[in-house]
Amino acid sequence: MSVVIIGSGFGGLVCAHLLAKAGERVTVLERQVQPGGCLQSYRRGGHSFDTGFHYVGGLAEGQRMHAIFSRLGLMQLPWQRLDAEGFDRVTIAGDTFSFAEGYECFAQQLAERFPHQKTALGKYVDMLRETDETALGDPGVFERYGQNAYEWLQNTISDPLLLNVLSGASLKMELRRESLPLFAFAHGNSSFIQSSWRLKGDGNMIVDTLVEGIRRNGGTLVCQAEVEELIEREGRIVAARCKNGDCYEADTFISDTHPQQTFALVKESQVLRRIYRRRMGMLENTFGMFTASLVLKPGSMEYFNHNKFVYREPNVWDGTGLMVSARVPEEGSDLRQIDLLTPMRWSSVEQWKDSRVGRRGEDYRQMKQQMAQQCIEEAETVIPGLREMVSEIHTSTPLTYRDYTLTPEGAAYGARKDCRNMVVTMLSPRTPLSNLLLTGQSIMLPGLEGVAMTAMMTVRELGIEN
């Protein structure tokens, strides 16, 4: 079987790796000069900066991501396990709460701060454990997907502060009271509680390992190959035509791009009914992310082996907050790089959406500079004197993500999942076109774990076990 994969984000690379390893003829088409999507890194002034990857959960032996990463050859990379007694530290209105590794330790440590909520914490970790044990495609997925995360927390956790603490490390998803599914909330937290890890290096190490595995097994990666049309005949895609005129034929096509972008490539179709196109067009997107990547002066700070989440107000569900993530030093304990991430809505940058990269004007530059200073000010509540330690600042906005990944509105987590409308927002890898499949974070779940699980589900749709 020959397979063409459109897009080389993590989902596309995982599909390509698994298919090539199974002996299929795989070609990956990437519009950019380098593969990786939100996993790729970039260099400025001798330093390497990650785009969207900061840490991953569940890599200990016997845990889900360890099994997946072992199949992909990724466990050979230099992973560093975060602090067992506090891998994530959530500061709300000046008070800090640490998350301990392991479900029992996690509940016990928080119960010391919230003794009246010990039973509720037990119910919480039981729910996380049960969710983690539920495979995608299992009927239990739909039961939890249809549950509202905020309502479940309110009904289980009677202390409002604890409810917010438990939600405080969830900047790796979009917290929305009215729509966030319990299944998505649980998956965004459970594997990290099992064990949390940083890579001693940048995200390109993951990309390079996957690409090497694809090529070693006979697969092909073509960069600067932007697909402009998926050509359909009699209900099947027969070819992907690129802007440079190259045409790639295959038995099967997998799209790792946003569903709206995917179906915009099918210009004319007897199979894609208007109602299906309308459904894809109605998908809402999650918020974007503003990132301030800081280079620190040598010797100004020791490395800290945990993540910090900061909220000035005692309500983390209002779409604000800051994540502080440190880069593992290549040598010694001298910390040289920190990333500050905060949610940023498309409306904040929409006025510049039609401007070309690098030509957005002084007002755009000033906006980014102001945002960066605000993030540093917020971070100083947990890292006093940070401003004086900074030697360089590099920033990105939802426009950056939109330009480099083609994700509509620069959505950090793709299409929004909605517990009130799971039929529309929880997509199947299958499409009305019999040989066109979908993968990526907009399909089932966001995050490295969610995308990996979705990619494996996509490959299984082709009858290939993994």
GUDO-838308 format. One record per residue: x, y negated, z of N, C-alpha, C in turn; residue in one letter. Coordinates in steps of 0.1 Angstrom, whole numbers, plus 5000, padded with zeros to 4 digits. Each point is the difference from the previous one (the first is absolute). Layout:
BEGIN
XYZXYZXYZA;...
// end
This chain:
BEGIN
500850125000499249885000500949885000M;499649904992500849875000499149905007S;500749925008499349905008500749864999V;499249904998500549865000499549935012V;500849945008499749935012500249854998I;499049925002500149864999500249935013I;501249955002500449945013500950085008G;501049945006501050085007500049955015S;498849975005500049985015500150145007G;500050005013500250125007499150114995F;498749974998499050104996500450064986G;500449924991500450054987501250085000G;501049965008501350075002499850145006L;499150005011499750135006499350104991V;499049954992499450084990501050054990C;500849914995501050044990501050115006A;500449985012501050095006499450145002H;498850005005499350135002499750074987L;499649934989499750064987501250054993L;501149915001501250044993500650135007A;499950005013500550125008499250124996K;498849984997499150124996500250044985A;500949934993500450044987499249924989G;499249905004499249934990500949894993E;499649964988500849904993499449865004R;500849925007499549885006500849884995V;499249894996500649884997499349895008T;500849925007499549895008500349874993V;499049914998500149884993499949885011L;501049925000500049895010500249874993E;499249905003500149874993501249915004R;500550025012501149925006501350064995Q;501149935004501350044996500550115010V;499350025011500450105010498850065006Q;500050135003498950075005499849975015P;498850055006499950005014498849925005G;499449914992498949925005500349935013G;499150025010500249935013501250075008C;500550114996501150065007501449944996L;500049944988501349954995500649895009Q;501349984999500749905008500649904990S;500449895005500649904992501249945007Y;500949944993501349955006500049854999R;500549935011500249865000501249975009R;501049944994501249965008500750115007G;500150124993500750115006499250085010G;498749975002499150085009498950064992H;499650125004498950074994498749985008S;498949974994498749975007499050104995F;499250055009498950094996498749924996D;499250054991498849934996498950035009T;499750135002498850045008500250115010G;501250065000500250125008500849955013F;499550055012500749965012500150125010H;499050095001500250125008499050104996Y;500250125004499150114997499950095012V;498850075001499750095011500050144996G;500150095010499850144998501150084993G;501349955002501150074993500750115009L;499550025012500650105008499650144995A;500950105003499750134995498650055005E;499250064991498750055003498949904998G;500449874997499049904998499849984985Q;498849944996499650004986501049944991R;500549885003500949934991501350074998M;500450075011501350084999499850104989H;498950075000499750104989500049944986A;499349894999499949934987501349954995I;500849935009501349954996501050104998F;499950125006500950114997499850054986S;498750014996499750044986500649904990R;500049885004500549894990501549975001L;500750085009501449975002500449885007G;499049945008500249875006500550025015L;500050125005500550025014501549995001M;500650014988501549995000500549855002Q;499149915000500449865001500249975015L;500849895003500449975014498849935008P;499150095005498949945008500449985014W;499649895006500249975014498750005008Q;499950085010498850015008499949885010R;498949945001499849885008499850045015L;500149915009500050025014498850085004D;500250115007498950095004499149935010A;500649925009499249945011499349874995E;500349964988499349874995500449984986G;499550084990500449984986499349884994F;498849975005499349874997499749935013D;500249875000499749925012499149884996R;498850005006499049914996499949895011V;500249874995499849895009498849924997T;499149995010498749934998499949895011I;500049884996499949885009501150015010A;501250044996501150005009500350125008G;499150105000500150135007500450114990D;501050075003500550114991499650145005T;499650084990499650145003500850094991F;500650105005500950094992499250134996S;500350054988499450124995501150115002F;499650115007500950115002499850104989A;501050084996499950104990499450135006E;499150064992499350125004498649975006G;499050074996498749965004499850005015Y;500550105007499850005015500749885006E;501349984996500849895006499449874997C;499549994988499349874995498949975010F;499150105002498849975008500449985015A;501050085005500449985014500749875002Q;500849954991500749875002499049895001Q;499050004991499049895000499150015011L;499750135005499250025012500649945012A;501349985001500649945011499749855000E;499749944989499649864999498549985001R;499350114996498550004999499550125007F;500250025013499650125007498550034999P;499249904999498650024999499550054986H;501050014991499750044986500750134997Q;500450085010500750124997499250104992K;498850025003499150094993499849964986T;499849874998499849944986501350024992A;501149985006501350024993500150154995L;499650095009500050144996499150034988G;498849934999499150024989500749944987K;500749895002500649934989501150094994Y;500950055008501050094994499550134994V;498950055006499350124995499549974986D;499449884998499549964987501249994990M;501149945004501149994991500550144996L;500150095010500650134997499050084990R;498749995003499150064991500049954986E;500249874999500049934987501350054992T;501150005007501350054994499950144995D;499250085006499850144997499050024989E;499349894996499050014989500649974987T;500050094991500749984986499049924992A;500649924990499249934990499250104992L;498849974998499150104993499250085010G;500450015012499250075010498749925003D;498950075003498749935004500249905011P;500950035010500249915011500549874996G;500749994989500549874995498849904998V;498950054993498949924997499249965013F;500050095010499349975012500749885007E;501350005001500849895006500149884991R;500050024987500149894991498749915001Y;498950075003498749935001499849935014G;501050025009499949945013500749875000Q;499549905007500749875001501050015011N;501249964997501150015010499849915012A;499649884998499849905011498850055009Y;499050044994498850055008500450125008E;500850094994500450125008500949965012W;500949904997500949955011499149945011L;499149914996499149945010499250105008Q;499650104994499250105007500850105009N;501350004997500950095008500849925010T;500549894997500949925008499249885006I;499850005013499249895006500749885003S;501450015001500849885003500449934987D;499549884998500349934987501549984998P;500849985010501549984998500650134995L;499650125006500650124995499550034986L;498849974996499650014986500949934991L;500449885004500949924991501450055000N;500450055012501450065001500150124990V;499050095001500050114991499949974985L;499549884997499949954986501249924996S;500949975010501049904998501150034991G;500350134997501050044991499550044986A;498849954998499250034987500149904989S;501149925000500249914989500450084987L;500250135002500250084988498750054993K;499049935004498750014993499249875002M;498849994994499249885002498950035010E;500249935012499050015010498749924997L;498950064997498849934997498950075009R;499449925009499050065009498950074992R;499549934989498850054994500250124991E;501250024995500250104990501050115002S;501049985008501250095001499550145004L;500250104992499750145004500850055011P;499450085009500850065011501150094995L;499750074989501050094994501349924996F;499849894993501149924996500849945012A;499249965010500749945012500850115007F;499450125002500750115007501350044992A;499950014987501150044992501149895001H;499649885001501049895001500850005013G;499550085010500750005013500550135004N;499350114996500350135006501550054998S;500449994987501450064998501149925006S;499849875002501049925007500150035015F;498950045006500050045014500750145001I;499950084990500750135001501549985000Q;500549914991501449965000500149894989S;500949905003500249894991501549994996S;500249964987501350004995500349884990W;501249965001500549904990501150064992R;500149954988501150054991501249915002L;501250075002501249925001500549974986K;499449894994500249974987498749944994G;500049974987498849944995499150104993D;498849954996499050084993500450064987G;501049944994500550064987500650145002N;500450035012500550135003498950114997M;498849975004498950094998499750014985I;500049884993499750004986501150074992V;501249985003501150064993500050165002D;499750045012499950155003498950064992T;498849944999498950054992500450004985L;500549894995500449994986501050114997V;501050025008501050104998499450144999E;499050035009499450135000499150024987G;499449894996499250004987500950044989I;501149934999500950024988500750135001R;500350045012500750135002499150124995R;498749985001499050104996499549984986N;500649914992499749984986499049894997G;499649925010499149894998500749884995G;499349904995500549884994499449885007T;500849905002499549875005500449894990L;499049934995500249894990499649875006V;501049915003499749875005499849904989C;499449885003499749904990499150064990Q;499150095004499050064991498649975005A;499549884998498749955005498950064991E;499150085006498950054992499049904998V;499549984987499049904997498750064996E;500050144997498850064997500150155002E;498950065005499950145001499050044989L;500450074990499250034988499150125002I;498749994999499150115002499450064987E;499950135000499350064989499250125005R;498749994998499150115004500150035015E;500049905008500050025014501350035007G;501149994992501350035006501049894996R;500949975009501149914996501050084992I;500449954989500950074991501449935000V;500149885004501349934999499949875009A;501249965005500249885006500949914991A;499549894996500749914991500649885009R;501349984998500749905008500149874991C;500249895007500149874994501149994989K;501150085002501150004991499750094987N;498850055000499650084988500250155002G;500750055010500250145002498750065005D;499850134995498850075003500450145007C;499350035011500450125007498750095000Y;500150124994498950095000500250115011E;498950055005500150105010498750085002A;500150115007498850085003499249935011D;500749945010499449945012500749875003T;499149905005500549875004499749975014F;500949955008499749965014500449855001I;499149935006500249855002500349985015S;501149935002500449965014499849855001D;499249944992499749865001498649985006T;499749885004498749975006498950054990H;498950065005498950054991499549894990P;499949885005499549894991501049984988Q;501350015003501049994990500050124990Q;499850125006499950124992498950004990T;498849975004498950014991499949884990F;500849895003500149894991500850044988A;500950115002500850054989499250084990L;498850055004499250084991499149904993V;500349964988499349894994498650044995K;499950114994498850054995499850155004E;498850035005499850135005498550054998S;499850124996498750064999499650065014Q;501050025008499850075013499949915012V;500849895000500049915011498749914999L;499050035006498849935000500149865006R;499149914997500149875005499850005015R;499250095006499850005014501350045007I;500850094994501350045007501049894999Y;500149934989500949884999499549905010R;498749985001499549905010500450035014R;499950135003500450055013501549975003R;500850034990501549975002500249855002M;499349924992500149865000499649935013G;499150085007499449945013500950045012M;501050084998500950035011500649875006L;499849995013500749895007501450045004E;500949905002501350035004500449965014N;501050065006500449965013500849874999T;500349955012500849885000501450034995F;500749894997501450014997500949985012G;501349994997500949985011501049894997M;500349925010501149914999501250065008F;501250004994501250065006501149895000T;500649985012501249925001501150105004A;500950024991501250085002501149925005S;500550025012501049925006501450075000L;501049924997501450055002500549925012V;500550085010500549945012501549985000L;500549905008501449975001500750125007K;501250034996500750125006500149985015P;499750115008500250005014498949925008G;498949964993499049925007499050095008S;499850134995499050085007500350154999M;499750075010500250155000498850064993E;500250114993498950074994499050055010Y;498749994997499050065008499250114992F;499950125007499650124993498450025001N;499349904998498550005001499549894991H;498750004998499349894993499249925011N;499949874997499349915008498849944993K;498950005006498749954995499649885009F;499749894994499849885009498749934996V;499249985010498749934999499949895011Y;499749884996499949895010498650025007R;499050044993498750005005499650155003E;499150025010499750145005499050074991P;500149974987499150074990500850034987N;500450134999500850034988499250034987V;498750005001499150034989499649874992W;500749895003499649884992500949974988D;500850104996500849984988501349935001G;500549985013501249935002501050105006T;501149955006501050095006501250004992G;501150055006501350004994500750135003L;500650064990500950125003501449964998M;500950055010501449974999500750134999V;500750024989500750124997501549984998S;500850085007501549984998500650104991A;501049964992500750104991501150075008R;500050134999501150075007501449964995V;500949965009501349964995500850114994P;500749974990500850104993501150055009E;500649915009501050045009499749925013E;500350075012499949935013498649975003G;499949895009498749965005499649864997S;500949934991499749864997498949994990D;498949945004498849994991500249894990L;499850024987500249904990498849964993R;498950095000498849974992498750035008Q;499149914999498750025006498949964990I;498950084999498949964992498849965009D;499449894996498849955007498850014990L;499050075004498950024991498749955006L;499149934993498749965005499050004989T;498850045003498950004989499949864993P;499750014987499849874992499050034990M;498949925000498950024991500349944986R;499450054990500249964986499649854999W;499049965007499649864999501149905004S;501050045007501149925004501049974989S;500050094990500949984989499349994986V;498750015000499350014987500249884991E;500349895006500249884992501250014991Q;500950095003501250014992500050134991W;498850074999500050134994500350004985K;499849884993500350004986501349944997D;500849975010501449944998500950124998S;501049984992501050104998501050015012R;500650125001500950035011501249904999V;500349935011501149915000499649864996G;498749984996499649874995498749965007R;499950035013498849975007500149865008R;501149944999500049865005500549985014G;500249885004500549975013499050035011E;498749984997498950025010500050155004D;500250094991500150145003501250035008Y;501149954997501250025007499949955015R;499449885001499749955013499150085009Q;498950054993499150095007500750125006M;500950064991500750125005500949975011K;500749884999500949965011499349985013Q;498849944999499249975012499550135006Q;499650094992499550135005501250085007M;501249994994501150075006500349945014A;500049875001500349935013498950045010Q;498850014996498950045009500250155005Q;500550084991500350145004501150015009C;501049924998501250005009499649955014I;499149895000499549955013499250115007E;499250074993499350115006500950115006E;501050034992501050115004500849955012A;500249875002500849965011499350025014E;498750034999499350045013500550135006T;500650084991500650135004501550014998V;500549914991501549994998500449855002I;500249965012500349865003501349954992P;499949894994501249944994500250064986G;499150074994500250064987500349904989L;499449885001500249904989501549974999R;500749995011501449964999500950124995E;499550115000500850124995499950024985M;499149934994499750034985500949924991V;500650084991500949934990499350004986S;499150094997499350004987498650045002E;499149954991498650045001499550024985I;499450124998499550044987498550035002H;499149954991498650025002499350064989T;498950065002499150064990498549985004S;499149994991498649975002499250104992T;498650005002499250094991500349984985P;500449884996500349974986501250094996L;501050015009501150084997499650154997T;499250055009499550144998499250014987Y;499149904997499250004988500950014987R;501049915001500949994988500850134997D;500550065011500950114998499350145000Y;498850015006499350135000498750004992T;499649884996498749984992498850035009L;500250015013498950025009499149885001T;498750014997499149895000500149935014P;500149874999500149915012501150045010E;501050074994501250035009499650085012G;499050084999499550085012501150095006A;500249985013501150085006499650155001A;498750035001499650145001499050044990Y;500149944988499150034989498649975002G;499150094994498649975001499550035014A;499149925005499450015014499250125001R;500250085011499150115004498949955009K;498850054997498849945007499250125005D;499850015013499350115006498550004997C;499549884996498649984996499750044986R;501150024992499850034986501150104995N;500150115007501250094997499950064986M;498850024995499950064986500849914990V;499949875002500649914990501549975003V;500349995013501449965004501050115003T;499550125002500950125002500050074987M;501049974991499950054987500650154999L;499650074990500550134996501249984991S;501050095000501049994990499550034986P;498850074999499450034987499349874995R;499949994987499349894993499050064990T;499149924994499150054990500850054987P;501249954999500950054989500750135004L;499850114994500350135005501550025003S;500949934993501450015002500749885005N;499249915006500649885007499750015015L;501150005007499950015015500549875006L;499749985013500449885007500950055012L;500949915005500750025012500449865005T;500650005012500349875006499249965012G;500349895006499449965013498549954999Q;499649974988498649964998499050114999S;500550135000499150114997499550055014I;500850055008499550065013500549925012M;501349995002500549945012501349924996L;500249895007501249924998501250065008P;501149934999501250045008500750124993G;501350025005500850104994499450145002L;499450035012499450135002498750014991E;499249905000498850014992500250014985G;501049934995500450014986500550144997V;500950055009500650134997498950115000A;499049995010498950105000499249994988M;499749884996499249984988500750054987T;501349984999500750054989500050154999A;500150075012499950145000498750054996M;498949935004498750034996499849984985M;500649904994499949984986500650114992T;501250055005500750114993499250135002V;499450025011499150125002498950004990R;499549884996498950004991500450064986E;501350014998500550064987500350145002L;499650065012500150145002501450045004G;500849905005501450035004500149985016I;500250115007500150005014501449945004E;500049935012501249945004500250015015N;
// end
